[in-house]
Amino acid sequence: LHDINFESNSADLNESSYTELNQLFELLTINSQMKIEISAHTDDVGSKAYNLKLSDRRAASVKEYLTDNGIPDEQIIAKGYGESKPAYLPVNTEENRARNRRVELKIIDIKS
């Protein structure tokens, strides 16, 4: 799966996100014993406090999409990291800012 990216200053899912979200939905449906963390991030524009709240909203929007489509709430943890974990450096270029506005997925647990 690829990262889910966002527009600047937005927690709205964009059209290009739905392919990844639908693949994630299928993965979680087939593997109902899997628990994931939705890790949301921002670029470095704005205050750290604002970016942390924005990343929380981004994680929540992905979780809401999945739970609205039938994935159990307890299968997903949504967490925002703000600008604290940039994946693309340097953080001050427009291309890298866009790439850092992302949601990553981590497998937390797989119950047998």
DRENVO-629555 format. One line per 8 residues: number of its first residue (from 1); their letters; for each residue x, y, z of N, C-alpha, C, O. Coordinates in nm, 2 decimals, padded with zeros to 4 digits, always signed. Layout:
<nodes>
NUM	A	X:Y:Z:X:Y:Z:X:Y:Z:X:Y:Z; ...;
</nodes>
This chain:
<nodes>
1	LHDINFES	+00.08:-00.12:+00.00:+00.00:+00.00:+00.00:+00.09:+00.12:+00.00:+00.20:+00.13:+00.06; +00.04:+00.23:-00.06:+00.11:+00.35:-00.07:+00.06:+00.45:+00.04:-00.05:+00.43:+00.09; +00.13:+00.55:+00.06:+00.08:+00.66:+00.16:-00.04:+00.72:+00.10:-00.06:+00.73:-00.02; -00.12:+00.78:+00.19:-00.24:+00.86:+00.15:-00.20:+01.00:+00.18:-00.16:+01.04:+00.29; -00.21:+01.08:+00.07:-00.16:+01.22:+00.09:-00.27:+01.32:+00.09:-00.39:+01.29:+00.05; -00.24:+01.44:+00.15:-00.34:+01.54:+00.17:-00.30:+01.68:+00.11:-00.18:+01.70:+00.09; -00.39:+01.76:+00.08:-00.36:+01.90:+00.04:-00.32:+01.97:+00.16:-00.34:+01.93:+00.28; -00.25:+02.08:+00.14:-00.20:+02.17:+00.25:-00.32:+02.22:+00.33:-00.42:+02.26:+00.28;
9	NSADLNES	-00.30:+02.21:+00.47:-00.40:+02.26:+00.56:-00.54:+02.19:+00.55:-00.64:+02.26:+00.57; -00.54:+02.07:+00.51:-00.66:+02.00:+00.49:-00.66:+01.86:+00.55:-00.55:+01.79:+00.55; -00.77:+01.81:+00.60:-00.79:+01.67:+00.65:-00.89:+01.60:+00.56:-00.93:+01.49:+00.59; -00.93:+01.66:+00.45:-01.02:+01.60:+00.36:-00.95:+01.50:+00.27:-00.85:+01.52:+00.22; -01.02:+01.38:+00.26:-00.97:+01.28:+00.17:-00.98:+01.33:+00.02:-01.09:+01.38:-00.01; -00.88:+01.31:-00.06:-00.89:+01.36:-00.20:-00.92:+01.23:-00.28:-00.90:+01.12:-00.24; -00.96:+01.26:-00.40:-01.00:+01.15:-00.50:-00.90:+01.05:-00.51:-00.93:+00.93:-00.52; -00.77:+01.09:-00.52:-00.66:+00.99:-00.54:-00.64:+00.89:-00.42:-00.58:+00.79:-00.43;
17	SYTELNQL	-00.70:+00.93:-00.31:-00.68:+00.85:-00.18:-00.77:+00.72:-00.19:-00.74:+00.62:-00.12; -00.88:+00.72:-00.26:-00.98:+00.62:-00.25:-00.93:+00.48:-00.30:-00.97:+00.38:-00.25; -00.84:+00.48:-00.40:-00.78:+00.35:-00.44:-00.71:+00.29:-00.33:-00.73:+00.17:-00.31; -00.62:+00.36:-00.26:-00.55:+00.31:-00.15:-00.64:+00.27:-00.03:-00.62:+00.16:+00.03; -00.74:+00.35:+00.00:-00.83:+00.33:+00.10:-00.91:+00.20:+00.08:-00.94:+00.12:+00.17; -00.95:+00.18:-00.05:-01.03:+00.06:-00.08:-00.94:-00.07:-00.07:-00.99:-00.17:-00.03; -00.81:-00.05:-00.11:-00.72:-00.17:-00.09:-00.70:-00.20:+00.06:-00.70:-00.31:+00.10; -00.69:-00.09:+00.14:-00.68:-00.11:+00.28:-00.80:-00.18:+00.34:-00.79:-00.26:+00.43;
25	FELLTINS	-00.92:-00.13:+00.30:-01.04:-00.19:+00.34:-01.05:-00.34:+00.31:-01.08:-00.42:+00.40; -01.01:-00.38:+00.19:-01.01:-00.52:+00.15:-00.91:-00.60:+00.24:-00.94:-00.71:+00.28; -00.79:-00.54:+00.26:-00.69:-00.61:+00.35:-00.74:-00.63:+00.49:-00.73:-00.74:+00.54; -00.81:-00.53:+00.55:-00.86:-00.54:+00.68:-00.98:-00.63:+00.69:-01.00:-00.70:+00.79; -01.06:-00.64:+00.58:-01.17:-00.73:+00.58:-01.13:-00.88:+00.57:-01.18:-00.96:+00.64; -01.03:-00.90:+00.49:-00.98:-01.04:+00.47:-00.90:-01.08:+00.60:-00.91:-01.20:+00.64; -00.83:-00.99:+00.66:-00.75:-01.01:+00.78:-00.81:-00.95:+00.90:-00.76:-00.85:+00.96; -00.93:-00.99:+00.94:-01.00:-00.93:+01.05:-00.93:-00.94:+01.18:-00.97:-00.87:+01.28;
33	QMKIEISA	-00.83:-01.02:+01.19:-00.75:-01.04:+01.31:-00.64:-00.93:+01.32:-00.57:-00.92:+01.42; -00.62:-00.85:+01.21:-00.51:-00.76:+01.20:-00.56:-00.62:+01.27:-00.67:-00.58:+01.25; -00.47:-00.57:+01.35:-00.49:-00.43:+01.41:-00.39:-00.34:+01.35:-00.27:-00.37:+01.35; -00.43:-00.22:+01.31:-00.34:-00.13:+01.24:-00.34:+00.01:+01.32:-00.43:+00.04:+01.39; -00.23:+00.08:+01.30:-00.23:+00.22:+01.34:-00.22:+00.31:+01.21:-00.14:+00.28:+01.12; -00.31:+00.40:+01.21:-00.31:+00.50:+01.10:-00.23:+00.62:+01.16:-00.27:+00.69:+01.25; -00.11:+00.64:+01.10:-00.02:+00.74:+01.15:-00.02:+00.86:+01.05:+00.02:+00.85:+00.94; -00.07:+00.97:+01.10:-00.09:+01.09:+01.01:+00.02:+01.19:+01.04:+00.06:+01.21:+01.16;
41	HTDDVGSK	+00.06:+01.26:+00.94:+00.17:+01.36:+00.95:+00.14:+01.49:+00.87:+00.04:+01.49:+00.79; +00.21:+01.59:+00.90:+00.19:+01.72:+00.83:+00.33:+01.77:+00.78:+00.43:+01.71:+00.80; +00.32:+01.88:+00.70:+00.45:+01.94:+00.66:+00.49:+02.04:+00.78:+00.43:+02.03:+00.89; +00.59:+02.12:+00.75:+00.64:+02.21:+00.86:+00.58:+02.35:+00.86:+00.63:+02.44:+00.93; +00.47:+02.37:+00.78:+00.41:+02.50:+00.77:+00.31:+02.51:+00.88:+00.22:+02.42:+00.90; +00.31:+02.62:+00.96:+00.22:+02.64:+01.07:+00.29:+02.60:+01.20:+00.40:+02.55:+01.21; +00.22:+02.62:+01.31:+00.27:+02.60:+01.45:+00.27:+02.45:+01.47:+00.19:+02.37:+01.41; +00.35:+02.40:+01.56:+00.36:+02.26:+01.60:+00.23:+02.22:+01.66:+00.18:+02.11:+01.63;
49	AYNLKLSD	+00.17:+02.30:+01.74:+00.04:+02.26:+01.80:-00.07:+02.25:+01.70:-00.15:+02.15:+01.70; -00.08:+02.34:+01.60:-00.18:+02.33:+01.50:-00.16:+02.21:+01.41:-00.25:+02.14:+01.38; -00.03:+02.18:+01.38:+00.00:+02.07:+01.29:-00.03:+01.93:+01.36:-00.07:+01.84:+01.30; -00.02:+01.93:+01.49:-00.05:+01.81:+01.57:-00.20:+01.78:+01.56:-00.25:+01.67:+01.54; -00.28:+01.89:+01.58:-00.43:+01.88:+01.57:-00.47:+01.84:+01.42:-00.56:+01.76:+01.40; -00.40:+01.90:+01.33:-00.43:+01.87:+01.19:-00.40:+01.72:+01.16:-00.48:+01.66:+01.09; -00.29:+01.67:+01.21:-00.26:+01.53:+01.18:-00.36:+01.44:+01.25:-00.39:+01.33:+01.20; -00.41:+01.48:+01.37:-00.51:+01.40:+01.44:-00.64:+01.39:+01.35:-00.70:+01.29:+01.34;
57	RRAASVKE	-00.67:+01.51:+01.29:-00.79:+01.51:+01.20:-00.77:+01.42:+01.08:-00.86:+01.36:+01.03; -00.65:+01.42:+01.02:-00.62:+01.34:+00.91:-00.64:+01.19:+00.94:-00.70:+01.12:+00.87; -00.58:+01.15:+01.05:-00.59:+01.01:+01.09:-00.74:+00.98:+01.12:-00.78:+00.87:+01.08; -00.81:+01.07:+01.18:-00.95:+01.04:+01.21:-01.03:+01.03:+01.08:-01.13:+00.95:+01.07; -01.00:+01.11:+00.97:-01.08:+01.10:+00.85:-01.05:+00.96:+00.78:-01.15:+00.91:+00.72; -00.93:+00.91:+00.79:-00.91:+00.78:+00.73:-00.98:+00.67:+00.81:-01.04:+00.58:+00.75; -00.97:+00.68:+00.94:-01.04:+00.58:+01.03:-01.19:+00.59:+01.00:-01.26:+00.49:+01.00; -01.25:+00.71:+01.00:-01.39:+00.72:+00.97:-01.43:+00.66:+00.84:-01.54:+00.59:+00.84;
65	YLTDNGIP	-01.36:+00.68:+00.74:-01.39:+00.61:+00.61:-01.40:+00.46:+00.63:-01.49:+00.40:+00.58; -01.30:+00.41:+00.69:-01.29:+00.26:+00.71:-01.41:+00.21:+00.80:-01.47:+00.11:+00.77; -01.43:+00.28:+00.91:-01.54:+00.23:+01.00:-01.67:+00.25:+00.94:-01.76:+00.17:+00.96; -01.69:+00.36:+00.87:-01.82:+00.38:+00.80:-01.85:+00.27:+00.70:-01.97:+00.25:+00.67; -01.75:+00.21:+00.65:-01.76:+00.10:+00.55:-01.76:-00.04:+00.62:-01.76:-00.14:+00.54; -01.76:-00.04:+00.75:-01.78:-00.17:+00.82:-01.66:-00.23:+00.89:-01.67:-00.34:+00.95; -01.54:-00.16:+00.89:-01.43:-00.21:+00.96:-01.45:-00.18:+01.11:-01.48:-00.07:+01.14; -01.44:-00.28:+01.20:-01.46:-00.25:+01.34:-01.37:-00.15:+01.40:-01.25:-00.14:+01.37;
73	DEQIIAKG	-01.42:-00.06:+01.48:-01.34:+00.05:+01.55:-01.22:+00.00:+01.62:-01.11:+00.06:+01.61; -01.23:-00.11:+01.69:-01.12:-00.17:+01.77:-01.01:-00.22:+01.68:-00.90:-00.26:+01.74; -01.03:-00.23:+01.55:-00.92:-00.28:+01.46:-00.83:-00.17:+01.42:-00.73:-00.20:+01.36; -00.86:-00.05:+01.46:-00.79:+00.07:+01.41:-00.75:+00.17:+01.52:-00.84:+00.20:+01.60; -00.63:+00.21:+01.52:-00.58:+00.31:+01.61:-00.55:+00.43:+01.52:-00.47:+00.41:+01.42; -00.60:+00.55:+01.55:-00.57:+00.67:+01.47:-00.48:+00.76:+01.55:-00.52:+00.80:+01.66; -00.36:+00.80:+01.50:-00.27:+00.88:+01.58:-00.21:+00.98:+01.49:-00.16:+00.95:+01.38; -00.20:+01.11:+01.53:-00.14:+01.21:+01.46:+00.00:+01.24:+01.52:+00.02:+01.25:+01.64;
81	YGESKPAY	+00.09:+01.27:+01.44:+00.23:+01.30:+01.48:+00.27:+01.44:+01.44:+00.39:+01.48:+01.47; +00.18:+01.52:+01.38:+00.22:+01.65:+01.34:+00.34:+01.65:+01.24:+00.34:+01.57:+01.15; +00.43:+01.74:+01.27:+00.55:+01.76:+01.18:+00.67:+01.69:+01.24:+00.78:+01.71:+01.19; +00.65:+01.61:+01.34:+00.76:+01.55:+01.42:+00.84:+01.44:+01.35:+00.95:+01.41:+01.39; +00.78:+01.38:+01.25:+00.84:+01.26:+01.18:+00.84:+01.28:+01.03:+00.78:+01.20:+00.96; +00.92:+01.38:+00.98:+00.92:+01.39:+00.83:+00.99:+01.27:+00.77:+01.09:+01.22:+00.82; +00.93:+01.23:+00.66:+00.99:+01.12:+00.58:+01.08:+01.17:+00.47:+01.16:+01.09:+00.42; +01.06:+01.29:+00.43:+01.12:+01.34:+00.31:+01.20:+01.47:+00.35:+01.14:+01.57:+00.40;
89	LPVNTEEN	+01.33:+01.47:+00.33:+01.41:+01.59:+00.36:+01.48:+01.64:+00.24:+01.50:+01.57:+00.14; +01.51:+01.77:+00.23:+01.48:+01.87:+00.34:+01.33:+01.90:+00.34:+01.26:+01.89:+00.24; +01.28:+01.94:+00.46:+01.14:+01.96:+00.48:+01.09:+02.09:+00.42:+00.97:+02.12:+00.41; +01.18:+02.18:+00.37:+01.14:+02.32:+00.33:+01.12:+02.33:+00.18:+01.12:+02.45:+00.13; +01.12:+02.22:+00.10:+01.09:+02.23:-00.04:+00.94:+02.20:-00.06:+00.88:+02.12:+00.02; +00.88:+02.26:-00.16:+00.74:+02.24:-00.19:+00.71:+02.09:-00.22:+00.61:+02.03:-00.17; +00.80:+02.02:-00.29:+00.78:+01.88:-00.32:+00.78:+01.80:-00.20:+00.69:+01.71:-00.18; +00.88:+01.82:-00.11:+00.89:+01.74:+00.01:+00.78:+01.78:+00.11:+00.73:+01.69:+00.19;
97	RARNRRVE	+00.73:+01.90:+00.11:+00.62:+01.94:+00.20:+00.50:+01.86:+00.16:+00.43:+01.80:+00.24; +00.47:+01.85:+00.03:+00.36:+01.78:-00.02:+00.37:+01.63:+00.01:+00.27:+01.56:+00.05; +00.49:+01.57:+00.00:+00.51:+01.43:+00.03:+00.50:+01.40:+00.18:+00.46:+01.29:+00.22; +00.53:+01.50:+00.27:+00.52:+01.48:+00.41:+00.38:+01.49:+00.46:+00.35:+01.45:+00.58; +00.29:+01.55:+00.38:+00.15:+01.55:+00.42:+00.08:+01.42:+00.39:+00.02:+01.40:+00.29; +00.10:+01.32:+00.48:+00.07:+01.19:+00.45:+00.01:+01.11:+00.57:+00.02:+01.15:+00.68; -00.05:+01.00:+00.53:-00.09:+00.90:+00.63:-00.02:+00.77:+00.60:-00.02:+00.72:+00.48; +00.05:+00.71:+00.70:+00.11:+00.58:+00.68:+00.04:+00.48:+00.76:-00.04:+00.51:+00.85;
105	LKIIDIKS	+00.06:+00.35:+00.73:-00.01:+00.25:+00.80:+00.09:+00.15:+00.86:+00.18:+00.11:+00.79; +00.06:+00.12:+00.98:+00.15:+00.02:+01.05:+00.07:-00.09:+01.10:-00.04:-00.07:+01.16; +00.12:-00.21:+01.09:+00.05:-00.33:+01.15:+00.09:-00.33:+01.30:+00.21:-00.34:+01.32; +00.00:-00.33:+01.39:+00.03:-00.33:+01.53:+00.02:-00.47:+01.59:+00.10:-00.51:+01.67; -00.08:-00.55:+01.54:-00.10:-00.68:+01.60:-00.17:-00.77:+01.50:-00.25:-00.72:+01.42; -00.14:-00.90:+01.50:-00.22:-01.00:+01.43:-00.25:-01.11:+01.52:-00.16:-01.18:+01.56; -00.37:-01.12:+01.56:-00.41:-01.23:+01.65:-00.44:-01.36:+01.58:-00.49:-01.36:+01.47; -00.40:-01.46:+01.64:-00.42:-01.59:+01.58:-00.55:-01.66:+01.62:-00.58:-01.77:+01.57;
</nodes>
